[in-house]
Amino acid sequence: MSNKPMPLATPISAPFWNGLKEGRVQLQQCNSCQQWTFYPRRHCSHCLSHDLSWKEVSGAGTLYTFTVARIPTLPEFAGAEPQILAVVELEQGVRMNTTLVGLAPDDIRVGMAVKPVRARVSEDGTVLLRYTGADVDLVERDEVPKAPPAPAADASPARTRIDVKDIDALKALVSDQFSDWSNQILVDQALIDDFARLSGDDYWIHTDPERARKEGPFGGTIAHGALVQVLMSRMQVPLSFEVTGFTNMVNYGSERLRFPSPVPAGSLLHSRVRVKSVEVLPRGTQMIMEFNIHVVGQDRPAVINDLVILYM
């Protein structure tokens, strides 16, 4: 389930949204002055007549203006690619806020011809109107969040084997540089609800999407911090080393655990890690590994976990 804001059809706007679901772009035309109106409303935006009819149009137009949003305004809009926000002027003269797809930022020009793209954005069939270049071979696309495929069994990179007794080699792993990213994990509403039932934490900010959209500070539900932390075990971080020669390895807990930013329902997560310290103690060799879990596309971590590993 996506946590992005979704349109709420009203008696006035329902024909527009229902038309998109059926593959049609519809605008209101005034029967008194023949002018076109958008956004949907009860009266003509030109002569104020209430005598309006819905008419199907091609949706074609020209690009009036655009901006490239490289930093998401909200976490739920984060992604691997920048969001290209635009205003399109349709052939009928009305202007429409939209998002450009299928175009690289360097290929976009104000005044270029554009055409509509139907984007399915939720499992219930909600369709939004995107735009692309008139010569781009794109008519519709599926934007419903999906869990990424699991990595292949042989996808792990070769690792340098380091004996636990080789303290100098272990200490050489300490670095400010993080590993490459892990595989991605989808955190949808169903997973959040399952965790709420298991943990007993069913606070509405996690489990009530409608109330969270209206009253919450994040525009929708968010995952429990503990859930995001637990999901770290499902993220296969491509470590460059493997510690060997120990009898037991114990997860000794966390030296530091923080939840700096929320994880909206529908987010993709991935993680990376660095070795923060290595220390020889009476009970064994202790390695602290700093795991950072991020919403894909976000610079600020959602979880920072300094995990303490004890080799004995």
N, C-alpha and C positions, 0 to 999 in steps of 0.2 A: 504494500500500500504506500502511495506517495503522501508525503506530508506537505507538499506544495499547496498553496491556496487554490481552491477549485471554484469555478463559477457556480453561483446559486441561482438557478433559473427562477424568475418571477413570472407572473401572468403577462407582463409586458415583454420580457426578454426571451421567454421560452421558445417562440418560433425561431429565433436566431440560433439558439443552442441545439434545438431539435433538428433544424435544417442541417447543421454541421454533422450530426450523427448520421443523417441520411445521405450525406455527400453533397449537400447544396449550400451555397452562400446566399443568404437572403438579407435584403435591406428594406427599410420602410420608405415608401414613396407617397408623397402627399397627393391626394386626388384633387385638391383645390388649385395648387400652384405647380404641381408636377416636380417639385424639388425633392431631393433625397435627404434622408435623415439617418444619422448614426452618431451616437449610441441609441439603442431602442428607447422610446419614450411615448407618452400619450399624445403629444401634440407635435405638429410640424415645427422644426427649428427655424423656419423662414417666415411663415405667415401665421403660425400658431393655430392653424386649423387642427381639429381632432379627427379629420377624415383621412386616415392613413391606411395603406395596404402593404402587405408584404410581397415583395417581388424577387424572384431569383435573378442573380447577376453572376457574371463570370468570376468576379473577385480579383480580376487583373488590375494592375495599377502601376504606379511609379514610386520609387523610394523618396520620401520627403526629407527624412533625416534619420540618423542612426548614431549609436554609441556602443563601444565595446566595453563591457563590464568584466574586467579581469579579476576583480575581487568581488565575491558574492555579497549582496546586501543582507542576505539572511543565510544561515547554514543550509537550509533545504534547497537553495539554488546553487550550491557548490557542485562542481563537476570538473572533469579533466580538461574541458575546453572552456574558453571564455563565453559568456552570454552576450549575444549581439541584439541589443534592444533597438527597436526601430519604430518609425511612424510611416505608414504607407498611405498614399493618396490614391483612392480607387478611381476608376474611369468615371464614376458618377459624381466625383468631386468631394466625397466625404473622406475623412482621415481616420485611420485606425491604428491604435497601438498594437504592436506585435513583436515577435522574435524572429530573426532571420536564421535559417538553417541551410545546411548544404553549401555554405559559402565560406571561403577564407576571408578574414578581415581585409587583406590587401586587395581582394577582388571586388570590394563593395564600393559603389560610387553613388552619391546623391543624384537622383534623376534617372537611375537605371530602371529598366522595365522589370517588374516582379510579378510573380503569380502565387496563388494560395497553395498551401500544403496542409492537408488534414492530419493532425497529430493526435493519436489516441493516447490519453495520459492516465487512464485509470481502468481497473478491471470492470467497472460498471458501465464502460463505454463512453465516458466523457471525452469529447473531442474539442481541441483548441485549434485556432486558426493561426498557423505559422506562415511565413513567406520565404520564397527563395527567388533566385534569378529566373527570368522568363525562359532562358535556354537550358536550365538545369533539369535533368531527367529525374524529377522527384515530384510525386503527387500526394503521397501519404506516407506516414511513418508511425512506428509503434514506440512510444516513450514510457510505457508502463515499466516500473522498476522490476528487474529480474535478478535472481541470484546468479552471480558469475559461475562458470563451470569450475569444478575442482581441478587443481593442477594435476598433470599426469604423474604417475607413480615414479617415473624416471626423471622428473624435472628438477630434482634437487641438484645444486651445483656441487662439484668436488670440494671436499673440505680438507684442510690441513689438520692432521691428527697430532695433538699435543698431550704428552704424558702429564698427569696431574703433579708429578714430582718435579717437572721442569718449570720451576717458579719464574725464572727469567723469561721464558717463552710466554707464559701466561700473562705476566705483567706487561709484556710487549703488546698485548691485545688492547690495553687501556687506550682509549682514544676519544676525541671529541667528535669524530666522524661516525655517522650512523650507517647501518647496513642498507642495502637496497630494500625496496618495499616488499611486503608479504603479498599473498593472495588477498582477494577482496571478499568481504562478508556482508551480505545484505541484512540490515536490521529493519524488518517490516513490523507492522502493527501486530501481526499474529505472533511473532516471536516475543515481542514485548508483553503481550497478554499472557503467553505461556509462562514467562518469567514471573509476572505478577501473581499468577495462581500458585506457582511453586514457592515463591518467597513470602507471600502474604502481603506484599506492598502493592496495593491496588489504588494508590492515590490517583486522583483524576488527571493530573498532568501527564500520567503515563497511559491511562486506560480509557479515557473519555475524549475521543478526537473532537467531537462537536463542542464540548465545553472548553477544551484546550484552545481551540481556534478563537472562541469568543472571549475567554477570560485569561488565558495563559499569556506569558510574556514572550513566547517563542512562535506564536502563530499556529500551534498544533501540538500534538503529543511528542514526548521525548523518551528515549530509552533510560532505564535506570543506570546510574553510574556503575553499580555492581555488575549488571548484565554486561556492559561494555568491557569491564575488566575481565570477566569470565571468558568472554569471546576471544581473548588473547590466545587461548590454547588452541583455537581453530585457525589461527593465522600462522602460516608456515613461513617464518622469516628466513631468508637465504643466508645463513651464517657461513662465514668463510673458514670456520674452525670446528673441531670436535675434540672435547676433552676425553682422554682415555686413562686407564690405569687405576681407577678408583674402585673401592668396594661398594660404597653407597653414595647416592646423590640425593640430597634433601632440598625441597623447596622450603626455605627457612622463613618465608614471609616477605614483607615489604619494608624497606627502610623508609620509603616515602611513597605516598599514594595521593594523587591529586586528580580532580575532575575539572579542568580549566574551561571547557566549553561544552554545550549541549550536543546531543546526537538526536536530531529529529527522526521520527519514524519515516522509513523509506530511504534512509541513508546507506551508502556503501562505506565500509570501514576497511582500512588496511593499517599495518603497523611496521615499525622499524626499530632497531635496537643498537645500542653501543655498549661496550664493556666500560663500566665506570671506575671500578677498582678491583684489585686482587690483593688478598691479605692472607698470610699464614697465621692461623690461630691454633690454640691447644686442641680444639675439637676437630680441626680439619682446615682445608683451604677454602676460603670464602671468596666468591666472585659476586659482585653486584652488577647487574645488567639493567640499564635504563631502557625500558620499553615505552615507546610513544605510540599511542593509537590515535589516528586521525580520521575524520570524515574525508573521503576522497575529494581533493581539490581545496581543502582547507589547510592553511599554514599552521594555525593554532591547534595543538593537540586536544583531543577530547579526554584522554587519560594519559597521565604520566605515572609510571609504576617502576620504582627502583626495586627490582626483584632480587632477593638474596638467595644465592645458590650455595650450598655447602657440600663440598666433596670430601668424603671420608675414606 
